[in-house]
Structure formats: C-alpha cells, structure tokens
Amino acid sequence: MRNIRMRSIFVVMTLFLVFPAVAQQMPPEMMSRAQEAMSKLAWLEGSWTGEGWMQLGPGNRESSQVFEKAELKLDGTLLKFEGLGTSEGRTVHSAIGMVTFSPITSEYSMRAYRPGGLFIDADFSVEDDKIVWGFDDPRAGKIR
C-alpha cells in the first residue's frame, strides 16, 4: 500500500513539473499576437490612489479611499490588477483581476476575484484608448 501511495505521489509531482513546461510552448507568432494585443493595456500599469465610489442599488452610493495597482506579467501576456477600497477604517472593496488575450480566438478575457472565493468572468474589450468591461448579474441585469 505504501509503495502504491509513493508511486502516486511521484506521478502527480511529475505532472506538476512537466505540464507547465509543455504549456509554455506557444508558437512565437501566437506569443507575438498576444503581446501586441496586451500592449494596448500598458497605459494601465502602475499604482493609483484616490477617491472612488460603489453603488449597490438606487441611491446607495458609498465613497471610499481606493488603492489600485496594475502590472503586466507572463512576458506581457497577462494584466494583473488589484484594488482595495477603505472607508472609516473598514474594507468596502477588495478584488484581484486578470486580463488576457487569446491569439486563437482574438478575444480578451477577464476574471475578477473577491474575498470568499467569489469571481466573475466579464466581457472585456479595448476601444481606442479605453477599456469597456461588464457582466450580467441575475439580480441586477447588465453591470458595466
């Protein structure tokens, strides 16, 4: 029994080491397409602090001090951003998001996470020098 367990652990560890190396083998032209598309978001890189607000329903706007940080990762093929909003010493907004571009589908994708393991997959597009993102919420409809 112990021998079978050790073999299983060895196989799993081997897979963790081999598959990431294989997955990184993107053809150079595809990598270039992804990097080029993501370079359109380079203007978002950096840190920002200021006042922000969030509105949950009509007339329920809550202001907060917001810190945002964005940086390109994975050879410029992923934009990671993190935001934290506080008001009167309590956290009112905390999220991490990632944007990528698929050279296969020629589409951007965005996934944003918040505490508790909750996440959304959002529609994401680049229009000139601005980004547009949003998602459908079953309770509130289209959020943008």
C-alpha positions in Angstrom: 0.0 0.0 0.0 2.8 2.4 0.9 4.6 1.7 -2.4 1.4 2.5 -4.4 1.0 5.7 -2.5 4.6 6.7 -3.2 4.2 6.0 -6.9 1.0 8.0 -7.0 2.7 11.0 -5.3 5.6 10.6 -7.8 3.3 10.6 -10.8 1.4 13.7 -9.5 4.6 15.6 -8.8 6.0 14.7 -12.3 2.8 16.0 -13.9 3.1 19.3 -11.9 6.6 19.7 -13.3 6.1 18.5 -16.9 2.7 20.0 -17.9 3.6 23.7 -17.1 6.8 23.3 -19.3 4.8 21.9 -22.2 2.0 24.5 -21.8 4.6 27.3 -22.2 5.5 26.1 -25.7 3.4 28.7 -27.5 4.5 29.3 -31.1 6.4 32.6 -31.5 3.8 34.2 -33.8 1.0 33.4 -31.3 3.0 34.9 -28.5 3.7 38.0 -30.5 -0.1 38.4 -31.2 -0.9 38.1 -27.5 1.9 40.5 -26.5 0.8 43.0 -29.2 -2.8 42.9 -28.0 -1.9 43.2 -24.4 0.5 46.1 -25.1 -2.7 48.2 -25.7 -3.3 47.9 -22.0 0.2 49.0 -20.9 -1.1 52.5 -20.1 -2.9 50.9 -17.2 0.3 49.8 -15.5 1.2 51.5 -12.3 -0.4 52.4 -9.0 -3.2 54.8 -8.3 -4.7 56.2 -5.1 -7.8 58.4 -4.9 -11.4 58.6 -4.1 -13.8 56.1 -5.6 -17.4 55.0 -5.1 -19.5 52.0 -5.4 -23.3 51.8 -5.9 -25.4 48.9 -4.8 -28.9 49.7 -6.0 -30.6 53.1 -6.4 -29.4 55.9 -4.2 -27.0 53.7 -2.2 -23.6 55.1 -3.3 -20.7 54.6 -0.9 -17.4 56.6 -1.2 -14.1 55.2 -0.2 -10.3 55.7 -0.5 -9.1 53.4 -3.2 -5.7 52.0 -4.0 -5.3 50.2 -7.3 -2.2 48.5 -8.8 -1.9 47.1 -12.3 1.1 45.3 -13.9 1.8 43.2 -16.9 3.0 39.7 -16.1 4.0 36.5 -18.0 6.1 38.1 -20.7 3.4 40.8 -21.2 0.6 38.4 -21.9 -1.4 38.9 -18.7 -2.5 42.1 -16.9 -2.9 41.6 -13.2 -4.7 44.3 -11.2 -5.5 44.6 -7.5 -7.8 47.1 -5.8 -8.5 47.9 -2.2 -11.1 50.5 -1.0 -11.5 51.5 2.6 -13.9 53.8 4.4 -13.8 54.8 8.0 -11.2 52.1 8.7 -13.1 49.2 7.1 -12.6 47.5 3.8 -15.5 48.2 1.4 -13.8 46.8 -1.8 -11.2 44.2 -2.3 -10.6 42.5 -5.6 -7.9 41.0 -7.9 -8.4 40.7 -11.6 -6.6 39.3 -14.6 -7.0 40.1 -18.3 -5.5 38.0 -21.1 -5.8 37.9 -24.9 -6.3 34.7 -26.8 -4.4 34.6 -30.1 -6.6 31.7 -31.0 -10.0 33.4 -30.6 -8.7 37.0 -31.0 -10.6 37.9 -27.8 -9.8 39.4 -24.5 -11.0 37.7 -21.3 -11.2 39.0 -17.8 -11.8 37.2 -14.5 -12.1 39.1 -11.3 -12.0 37.6 -7.8 -13.2 39.0 -4.4 -12.9 37.6 -0.9 -14.6 34.3 -0.2 -13.6 32.7 -3.4 -16.2 34.5 -5.5 -15.4 35.5 -9.0 -16.9 36.8 -12.2 -16.0 36.3 -15.9 -16.5 39.6 -17.5 -16.9 40.8 -21.1 -13.8 42.9 -21.9 -12.9 45.0 -24.9 -10.4 47.6 -25.9 -11.7 50.6 -27.8 -9.1 53.2 -28.8 -7.6 54.4 -25.5 -10.3 53.0 -23.2 -11.4 49.7 -21.9 -15.0 48.5 -21.6 -15.9 45.7 -19.3 -19.1 44.4 -17.7 -21.0 41.3 -16.8 -24.5 40.0 -16.4 -25.9 39.8 -12.9 -29.0 37.7 -12.4 -30.3 40.1 -9.7 -29.4 43.4 -11.3 -29.0 42.8 -15.1 -26.1 44.2 -17.1 -23.3 45.7 -14.9 -20.8 47.9 -16.7 
